[in-house]
Amino acid sequence: MTLTDGSRQWIEQELAPRYPGARVREPELRAVGTLTDCFYTGDRHVCTVTAHLEPSDPGYYAVMLTLTSDLAQRVNTVAVPELVPIYLKDTTIIE
């Protein structure tokens, strides 16, 4: 997950003057997923993977998923086409 440029600017230009010490803390997050469930549906093998991320910055994040197949030994990259909203009130920022 990557904090969007617009959210970075919002933190630096709007929040920082109102809340001394407000800054972009962790604009990029990565997590390794955990396989939680697998099943067959017709001729397809479907698995569910979960990952836990705790963003430090309020704003909107762009998400990129990378899936790795152990059977085929290849990496397939799938881009999520929309932004994922992370809502935190600016009044909860504590330095």
C-alpha positions, 0 to 999 in steps of 0.5 A, a space after each residue: 500500500 502506498 499513501 497517495 500524493 494528495 494525502 501526503 500533501 494534505 498531511 504536510 500542508 493542512 494538518 502540520 500547521 494545525 497540529 505541530 509535529 504532524 508529518 507523513 510517518 509511514 507512506 509505504 506498507 508491505 505485508 506477507 499474506 497468510 493462506 486462510 482457506 482453499 477450495 475447488 469450484 468446478 475446475 478451479 482451485 481458489 484460495 483466500 489469503 489475508 494480510 494485516 496492515 496498520 497504517 500510521 497515516 490518514 488518507 487514501 492508499 493505492 494498493 498493489 497485490 502480488 500473487 505467487 504460485 508455488 506450483 507454477 514457480 512464477 509471479 503474477 502481479 494484479 493491480 487493484 484498479 481503485 483507491 482504498 480509503 483509510 479514514 482517520 480523523 485528524 483530531 486523533 493525531 497524537 505526537 
